[in-house]
Amino acid sequence: MNNKPVNKAINDNEVNNINGEDVNQGAEILKELYYVISDRKANPKEGSYTNYLFEKGLDKILKKVGEEASEVIIAAKNRSLEELRYEISDLVYHTLVLMVEQGLKPIDIYEELRGRR
């Protein structure tokens, strides 16, 4: 089976709407969350879980990314969409923390993904 994406002309409406949902609206939360995480690093807030991760350092952040990736796999294997949605959200959050810690910006990822399509 050929798994390469099919190149076809698509219009902006098709790119911005999947099953009637505006994907731009959804993508905005990722940018917003990234900047909240960045702000937490620059301006620590007592009691913040995000600050806890930054204080513990890279090893703790990497451990959490690994744990969440494993939990995504288990949720998918269990065929639980609710659990999968929750675990993917955790993985994305911890990945964003890792990005901030390493100095990657969302645009860096967007450009990499754009080059793969």
C-alpha positions as CSV (number, residue, x, y, z in Angstrom):
1,M,0.0,0.0,0.0
2,N,1.3,3.5,-0.9
3,N,1.3,5.7,2.3
4,K,2.5,8.8,0.6
5,P,0.1,11.8,0.8
6,V,-1.8,12.6,-2.3
7,N,-0.9,16.0,-3.8
8,K,-4.1,17.8,-4.7
9,A,-5.0,21.4,-5.0
10,I,-7.0,22.4,-1.9
11,N,-8.5,25.8,-1.1
12,D,-8.1,27.8,2.1
13,N,-11.5,26.8,3.3
14,E,-10.5,23.1,3.1
15,V,-7.3,23.8,5.0
16,N,-8.9,25.8,7.7
17,N,-12.0,23.6,8.2
18,I,-11.9,19.9,8.9
19,N,-15.3,18.3,9.5
20,G,-16.8,21.8,9.9
21,E,-14.4,22.8,12.7
22,D,-12.1,25.8,12.3
23,V,-8.6,24.4,12.9
24,N,-7.1,27.9,13.2
25,Q,-9.2,28.4,16.4
26,G,-7.8,25.2,17.8
27,A,-4.2,25.9,16.9
28,E,-4.4,29.3,18.7
29,I,-4.6,27.5,22.1
30,L,-1.3,25.8,21.4
31,K,0.4,29.2,20.8
32,E,-1.4,30.7,23.9
33,L,-0.3,27.8,26.1
34,Y,3.3,28.1,24.8
35,Y,3.4,31.7,25.8
36,V,1.9,31.0,29.2
37,I,4.6,28.4,29.8
38,S,7.3,30.8,28.6
39,D,5.9,33.4,30.9
40,R,6.0,31.0,33.8
41,K,9.7,30.3,33.1
42,A,10.5,34.0,33.0
43,N,8.2,35.0,35.9
44,P,7.9,32.1,38.3
45,K,4.6,31.8,40.1
46,E,4.6,30.0,43.4
47,G,2.6,26.7,43.4
48,S,2.7,26.5,39.6
49,Y,3.2,23.0,38.2
50,T,5.0,24.5,35.2
51,N,7.5,26.2,37.5
52,Y,7.9,22.9,39.4
53,L,9.0,21.3,36.2
54,F,11.4,24.1,35.3
55,E,12.9,24.0,38.8
56,K,13.4,20.2,38.7
57,G,15.1,20.6,35.3
58,L,15.6,18.8,32.0
59,D,15.6,15.3,33.4
60,K,12.3,15.8,35.1
61,I,10.7,17.3,32.0
62,L,12.1,14.5,29.8
63,K,10.8,11.9,32.3
64,K,7.3,13.4,32.1
65,V,7.4,13.5,28.3
66,G,8.3,9.8,28.3
67,E,5.6,8.9,30.8
68,E,2.9,10.8,28.9
69,A,4.0,9.2,25.6
70,S,3.6,5.8,27.2
71,E,0.2,6.8,28.5
72,V,-0.9,7.8,25.0
73,I,0.1,4.4,23.7
74,I,-1.8,2.6,26.4
75,A,-4.9,4.8,25.9
76,A,-4.8,4.1,22.1
77,K,-4.4,0.4,22.8
78,N,-7.4,0.5,25.1
79,R,-9.4,2.2,22.4
80,S,-10.6,4.9,24.8
81,L,-11.1,8.1,23.0
82,E,-11.8,10.1,26.2
83,E,-8.6,8.7,27.8
84,L,-6.6,9.2,24.6
85,R,-7.7,12.9,24.3
86,Y,-6.7,13.5,27.9
87,E,-3.3,11.8,27.5
88,I,-2.5,13.5,24.2
89,S,-3.3,16.8,25.9
90,D,-0.8,15.9,28.7
91,L,1.8,14.9,26.1
92,V,1.4,18.1,24.2
93,Y,1.6,20.2,27.4
94,H,4.8,18.5,28.5
95,T,6.2,18.7,25.0
96,L,5.6,22.5,25.1
97,V,7.4,22.7,28.4
98,L,10.3,20.9,26.8
99,M,10.2,23.2,23.8
100,V,10.4,26.3,26.1
101,E,13.2,24.7,28.1
102,Q,15.2,24.0,25.0
103,G,14.4,27.4,23.3
104,L,12.2,26.0,20.5
105,K,9.3,28.2,19.3
106,P,6.0,27.0,17.8
107,I,7.1,28.5,14.4
108,D,10.1,26.1,14.4
109,I,7.8,23.1,14.6
110,Y,5.2,24.6,12.1
111,E,8.0,25.2,9.6
112,E,9.3,21.6,10.0
113,L,5.8,20.2,9.6
114,R,5.2,22.4,6.6
115,G,8.3,21.0,4.9
116,R,7.0,17.4,5.4
117,R,3.6,17.8,3.7
